[in-house]
Amino acid sequence: MWFDDWASLEQIVIKAVVGFASLVALLRIAGKRSIAKLNAFDLVLVFTVGSILATTILNTQTTISEGLLALGMLVGLQWLTAWLATRSAAFRGLIKSEPTLLVYEGKLLRANMRRERVADIEVQAALRQQGVHDISQVKAVVLETEGDITVLKASGGDDIPETLRKSGISVPGDHD
């Protein structure tokens, strides 16, 4: 059978439109942080929101108000978590990973690469994307908290780039 009745299809259309519009409005209210690149915490939120929206739309036992309350709670909790993470280093440490150094001064840090499950070819691809043809031209390659790979080209000096120092990345030989 294709469907039970026209009323059930109408209910799905109404729930989908209201749910989708409400989710877009909630995300706009929550701010850009809610739709930025995803870390593990945000990814869980996305799956949960998708599940709630699908349940609200398809389950006849779930009312629109229940679904909207659940969506609002999740978006609100995500906003609260982001707010706390910007104000507390301890809280941020609980929910976010730290950047990891993959290459330093032209040398692959294989132990870090193994721990983060990053293959040589992924580092090489990141180098190519930045127009780097020789790894010796690189001061550092960093696996960022969202999974991006950042390439810092060597500037000719022996100094440790300030972006590494300020982010708390452990640099080989840095004993400050």
N, C-alpha and C positions, 0 to 999 in steps of 0.2 A: 504494500500500500504506500502511496506517495505522501499522504498526509491524513490526519484525522478529520480536520474540518478547516474551513476558511478562518474561523475565529482564532485558532491556534497559530496560524501563519501571521495573521494580523497582530497578535500579541507579540510574536517574535520580532516583527518589523518595528513595532513601537518601542519595545525594550532595547533593541539594537541601536536605534536612533537616539533615544534618551541616554542610554549607557555610554555610547561613543561620545556624544556631545558633552556629557558630564565629565567624562574622563579627560577630554581635551581641555575643558574649563578648569578642572582640578590641577592638571599639569601646568597650565598657564599661571594659575594662582601660586602654585608651589615654586615656580621660578625655573630658570635655565638649568640649574643644578640637577633637577629631576630628569632632564633629558640629555644630559651630557654623556660623554663616553662612560661606559659602564664598568664598574669594578664588580667583584663577586657579590657584594651586598646588593648593589643596584640590580644585578642580573636576577637575583632571587626575587626582588620586588617586581620586576617586569613579568616573570613567569606567574607570580601570584596574582598580580593585577589581571593578567590575561585569563587566568583560570576563573577568577571571580566574575569578570565580565562575561565570559562564556556561560558560566553557570546561571548568572542573572538572566541572560538572554534566552537560554534554552530550557531551563528548569522551571516548570510551571509552579513548583512549590516555593520558589524564591521570588519575592516581590521586588519591584523596582526600588522601593525605598530601602529594603535590606541590602540590595546590591550596591546602591549608592553610598549607604553608610559604610559598608565594608571597603569600598574603593576610597572613600574619604579618609577612613581610618588609616589605610595603608599609605596613602600619599602624605597624610599628616605625620605618620610615624617616620617616613622617609625624610620629610622636611626636618623633623625634630632631631633625627640622627645626624643629618648633615650639619645642622646648627650646632649640636654638641661637638661634632668632630672638628669644627672650626675653632672651638673654644677650649678644648681639652685634648692635650697630646696623649694622655693615658687612654681616653675614650677612642681617639683616632687610631691608636695602636691596636685596639681590640677589633676594630671593624675593617681596617685597611692594611694592605701589605705595604712594605717599604720598597723603594726602587732598588734594583740589584745591578751592580757593575758586571758587565759581560766581557768587556775589553778594557784594558788600561795600558796606555803608552804603547799601543800597537800589538799587545800580546793578549791572546784569548785567555780568559780566566775559566778554564774548563770545569773546575769544581762548581763554580757558580752556574755555568751553563747547564751542567748535569742536574743540579738541584732544581733549576727553573724549567728544565726540559726544553731547552732552546738548542736547536741544531746549528751547526756551522753555516749551513745554507741560508738560514734565516738571518744570521748576522751579515752574511755576504750580501743578501738582498737589500738589507737596510743600508749598507755601505753604498751599493749601486744607486739606490734611490737618492742618496745625498751627493752623488757624483764623486764618490771616493773610489779610486782605482787600486790603491795600495793601503793595506791596513796600517802600515807604519806612519801614515798621514793622520792617524786617529789618536787623540788624547784619551777618549773614553767612549764606550758604547754602553748605554744604560737601558735595562728593561724597566719601563715605568710601571706604576701601580695598576694602570688600566690595560697593560699588555703591549703598549706601543714600544718600539725600540727607537731610542734617540741616539744620534751620532754627534759627538763633539769633536770637531777637527782640531788637530794640534796647532797651536799658535806660535810655536818655535821656542817658547820658554819652558822651564822646568816646573812652573807653578801648577798647583792643583786648581782646576777651574772652580770659581766661586760657587757655581751652581751645584757642584758635587759636594763641596764643603757644607753649604747651607742646607742641603737636603739630608744630611746625615749618612750619606753613602760611605761605606767603609772602603778606603782606598789603600791598596798595598803600599807599605812603606811609610804611611802617614801616621806619625806618632804624636800628633798635637794633643 
